[in-house]
Amino acid sequence: KKSSNPPSAVSATSNNRNGGISSHGGGGGATITSTANTVVNLRENIATQEKREMHLEKKIEQLVVEAKAKMAKKDKKGALFALKRKKLYEAEIDKIANIKMTLETQVMNLESAAQNAETMKAMKTGTSQMKKIRQETDIDQVDDLMDEIKEEMEMADEISMALAQPVDPLMTDEDDLLAELEELEAEDVTEQLLEPMKKMELPDVPSGELPSIPNATKEEEAELKQLEAELAGL
């Protein structure tokens, strides 16, 4: 039975540490592999401790049954011996629980450390790439590019405005056309004003000379001749 006892917490931890150290290499890949192997070793040890724990729990159950049987047979000494063995197994289970807690803590810390190392590696790679990109992209080049973009956008706006202008060959003569339209409107108004006068019946214009005015003065005779001339022009 003593040969089947699992290693103590100190021995298990020492073995795992020795395994982890011996597998470490010089490169990052070797370190990651060593960490992974150590985690696997620790988990296997935890599984072994759990199997040992289950075995001891069954032993405890058997000893409880044995102690009850001894008491039924009035064998008090045998019952006490069974209970003492039970206490030893229970103490061993407590030790196993502590060992499992230590191993689980080591696994968690190793996994966290490995994750932190990978995170740092990724951050360094990202920073290096950002520096490389920044060196290839000068701030003056960015400013020149932005200026070119603005110029092209302004040129595109000017082209769009030019294309949006209406094409009308008579647009330049619009003022002359408006003046002509006003003249036509004025003529229409004049015709409308003269229309009633055209419909009025006027006496016929005499074809001969107007009768002379007796005892007319020279001025009156001149006015009469002028009237005759105007009537002759109608």
JOJOTA-V739528 format. One record per backbone hydrogen bond with DSSP energy under -0.5 kcal/mol. CO is the residue of the C=O (numbers start at 1). NH is the residue of the N-H. Records with the same first field share a line. If there is no record, write none. Layout:
CO = NH, NH
This chain:
1 = 4
2 = 5
8 = 12
9 = 13
10 = 14
11 = 15
12 = 16
13 = 17
14 = 18
15 = 19
16 = 20
17 = 21
18 = 22
19 = 23
21 = 24
27 = 31
28 = 32
29 = 33
30 = 34
31 = 35
32 = 36
33 = 37
34 = 38
35 = 39
36 = 40
37 = 41
38 = 42
39 = 43
40 = 44
41 = 45
42 = 46
43 = 47
44 = 48
45 = 49
46 = 50
47 = 51
48 = 52
49 = 53
50 = 54
51 = 55
52 = 56
53 = 57
54 = 58
55 = 59
56 = 60
57 = 61
58 = 62
59 = 63
60 = 64
61 = 65
62 = 66
63 = 67
64 = 68
65 = 69
66 = 70
67 = 71
68 = 72
69 = 73
70 = 75
71 = 74
74 = 76
75 = 79
76 = 80
77 = 81
78 = 82
79 = 83
80 = 84
81 = 85
82 = 86
83 = 87
84 = 88
85 = 89
86 = 90
87 = 91
88 = 92
89 = 93
90 = 94
91 = 95
92 = 96
93 = 97
94 = 98
95 = 99
96 = 100
97 = 101
98 = 102
99 = 103
100 = 104
101 = 105
102 = 106
103 = 107
104 = 108
105 = 109
106 = 110
107 = 111
108 = 112
109 = 113
110 = 114
111 = 115
112 = 116
113 = 117
114 = 118
115 = 119
116 = 120
117 = 121
118 = 122
119 = 123
120 = 124
121 = 125
122 = 126
123 = 127
124 = 128
125 = 129
126 = 130
127 = 131
128 = 132
129 = 133
130 = 134
131 = 135
132 = 136
133 = 137
136 = 138
138 = 142
139 = 143
140 = 144
141 = 145
142 = 146
143 = 147
144 = 148
145 = 149
146 = 150
147 = 151
148 = 152
149 = 153
150 = 154
151 = 155
152 = 156
153 = 157
154 = 158
155 = 159
156 = 160
157 = 161
158 = 162
159 = 163
160 = 164
161 = 165
162 = 165
166 = 168
168 = 171
170 = 173
171 = 174
173 = 177
174 = 178
175 = 179
176 = 180
177 = 181
178 = 182
179 = 183
180 = 184
181 = 185
182 = 186
183 = 187
184 = 188
185 = 189
186 = 190
187 = 191
188 = 192
189 = 193
190 = 194
191 = 195
192 = 196
194 = 198
195 = 199
196 = 200
200 = 202
212 = 214
213 = 216
217 = 221
218 = 222
219 = 223
220 = 224
221 = 225
222 = 226
223 = 227
224 = 228
225 = 229
226 = 230
227 = 231
228 = 232
229 = 233
230 = 234
231 = 234
